[in-house]
Amino acid sequence: MHRCISSISTLLCRSEWGVLVELLPPKRMGFHCNDPALSHTFSGDTISWKWLLGISAFLPLIMMLIAEKKFHPENVSGKSINNIRALNWYKEYLFGLLLNLVLVQMLKMLVGAPRPHFFDSCRPEEALTCKDSEYVNIYKCTQANWMHEANKSFPSGHSSLAVYAGLFLIWYIHTRKPDLSGYKSTLVWKLQVLCLILTVLCCISRIYDHRHHWWDVLTGASIGVAVLVYTESAPSYTMVKNGLAYFNKDERAVKMILAQGVL
């Protein structure tokens, strides 16, 4: 099941959601005329999606490679297992990252909730003729480039990804931290606090930028936590040259493989 979901996640991300869009045409919720919650001005992103995705994809890998080499140097039959161990941790992280992206994008298309800057970005023709708090179900965006993006408020992808990445790193540091004392021990928990602060700031920025409602951010954060729990509780596998070796955070499998001269 774990491998099946991982394969589906990878396929969807590589096809840029093409298959998903065909199976699940984006839904669009209606709006209430003159709704103040949708009347904010679009001012851009404090943290762009490209920056968040890039940092979330590569920073953990760099941290894991450095941490395993510096704090857990180990050799089996003259071969270092530091990189193998780091890559296995990263594989777990990447699986959750892809699963997170798939779930969030599916929900965005299934719900189709308008963003706080909906009127400013979509500029529906019907908003000019409707009265009071009349509910408009069918409308057309006059801004073609915002036709689909203006209705992807729920849930917050930034919050979901930031929470998953931040908490995973906090958990990884806690799990793999060596026995340190003095200022070195202080640096470890300070690094964890830094991850938490950056995670919270990313979530808050989505509300501050009027890109999401507070409930979008809260739901996105909850998805990030749920994916993290699932990722770390499900069985994991790592690919080796002679097939699949079970690696449920148990390094004996990798050590046995190296000792046998497989790698």
N, C-alpha and C positions, 0 to 999 in steps of 0.2 A: 504493500500500500504506500509506504514511504517513498520507494523508488518510483512508483507510478506517478504520484503527485509531483515529484521532482522533475520527471520527464515532461509532464504536461506544463509545468511552470516554465521550464526552459524553452519549450516549443512556442508557447504564447509570447514570451518576451522576444524571441528571435524574430517572430513574424510581426512584431510591433502591433500586437493585438488584432491583426487582420482577421484571423479565424473567429475570435471572440466577438468582434463587431458584427460579423455576418450572422452568427448564431443569436446574438443578443443586440438587436438594434437599439441605439440609445433612446431612453425614455425621457420625456420632458414634462415636469410638473408644471401646473399652472401657477398663477400669481394673483395676489390681491392688488387691485388698483391703488396706487399711492402708498404702498406698503413701506414704511420707514426702514424696515429691516433689510430691504433690497435697494435702498436709495443712496447707498454710499458711492463715493467716487473711486474709480479704479486708479491706484497709485503705484502699481507694480509690486514686485516681490522683494522683501528684504533679503530673503534667502531663496535664490533661484532653484528650480527643480534640477537643473544640470549640475549645479554645485553640490546640492544635497546628495544626489545619486552618485556623483563622482567620489565625494568624501566617504559616503557610506559603503561604497564598493571597494575602495583601495586602502583607506586608512586602517581598517581592522586587519587586513592582510599584512601590512607593514608592521603593525604592532605585534602581531602573533609571531611573525618571523623573528623579530628582534627579541621578544620575550623568551621564546623557546631556545634560541641560541645562547642568550646571555644567562638565563636563570636555570635552564634545564639541559645543559650540555650532556649528551649521552651517546655512546657508540656501542654498536653491536657487531661483532666480527669485523672490527676495523671500519665500520661504516656509520656515519652520523645519521641519526633518526630525527634530528631537530626539524629539518624542513618538512619531512613526511608528517611529523606530528602537527606542525603548524598548519600544513595544508589540509589535514583532516579536520582540524578545528574550523578552518576557513570554509571547508565544504559544508559543514553543519550550518555555519552562519549564512552562506550564500543560498542554501536551500530555503531557509526562512525568509531571506530577503526576496527571493523570487516568488515564494508563496504569498508573501505580504502584498507584493505588487499585483498579483493576479486577483486576490480577494478584493482589494480596494478598487481596482478598475472595474471589476464585475459589479460591485455595489454602486459605483458611480453611474454606470450605464443602466442599471436596473431601477434606481431611484430617480435620477435626473433632477435633483434639487437645485433651485436657482441660488447663485452666489449673492453675497451682500451687495456687490456692485452690479447686480443684474440689469437694472434699468440703464445704468451708464454704459455698460458694455454691449448688451443685446439691443437696447433701444427698440423695443417692439412697437409696431404701429398701433396696436390696440391700446397701448398705455396712454396714447394721446386722446382717445375718444371715450375710454371707460370713465365711470363716475364713482365718487366716494370710495368705498372698499369693495366694489364689485369684483367677483372672482372671474378671472379670464383663463379659460382652459386651452383654447386654441389661439395661437399667435404666431407671428413670424418676426424673426430678428432682422433688423435692417443692417446690422453689422455682420456681414457674412462670415468673417473670420472668428466671430464669437458665437456662432450658431450652436455649437455643441459644448464648447468650453464654459459658457456662461451657466450651464446646467450641471456642473460637476462639483457641487459644493459638498455633498455628503457621500462618504466621509472624507476627512482630511488625509490625503496621501502623505503630505509632509509630516504630519504628526505621527501617523502610523509608522512610517519609515524611521523617523528620528527616535521614537520611543523604542522600537525594536533594536535598532543599532546601538543606541546608548545603553540600554539595559543589558544587551548581550555583552558589550565590552565590560560593563561593571561586573557582570557575573563571571566572565572569563578571567578578569584580573583577580577576583576573589578566589576562583578555583585554582589558578595557576601561580598565584603569588608565592614566592619562596619564603623561608623563615628569615625575616629581616628584623633588625633592631635599630633603635635610634632614629635618625632623620630619614633613613631609607624606608622604614616602616611608615613614617608620616607621609612620604612622597606617594606611596601606594594609595592610601585612602584619599589623598588630595587629588590624585588622578581620577579616582572614582567619582568624587564630588564634582570635578570639572566636567566629566561626561554627563552627569545628571543635570548640571546647570545649563550646559549647551542644549541638552534635550528639551528642557523646559522652555528655554528662550526661543527655540525653533517653533514650539507649539504656540507660544504666546504671540510670536510674530505673525502667525496666520490670522489671528483675530485682529491684531493691530493694523495689518495691511488690508483688512476687510475682504480677505479672500475666502474666509470661512466663518460660519456662525460658531458659537462656543460649543454647541452640541456636536457639530461636525468634528471639531478638534478632540473632544472627549471620546467620541466613538472611535476615531482614528487611533487615539492612544490606546484604547481598550483592545483594538484589533492587534496592535503591535505587541501588547503584553500576551494576548492569547496565542499568537504565532510563536513567540519566544518559548512559552510553556510547552506548546506542542512539539516544537523543534527539539527541545532538550529532553523530552520524555519519550519520543518515538525512537525505535531502533534505527541505527545508522549504519551505512556500509561505505567502504572505501574501495575503489577499483585498484587492483594490482595486476601485474602482468599475467599471473596464472588464474585470474578470476576475481571473485569478490571475497574479501576478508572481513569478518565481523569486527566492528570497531565501535562498540558502545562505550566510548570514553575509556576503553581498556586497551592499554598499549601493548599487552602481551602478544596480541595477534601480529602487530607490526614487527615486534622483536623476533618472533618465531619465523616470520617470513624472511627477514634480513639474515637471521642465523642460518637459514637453509640456502642462502645465496640466490634467492629468487630475484631480488632487486639489484 
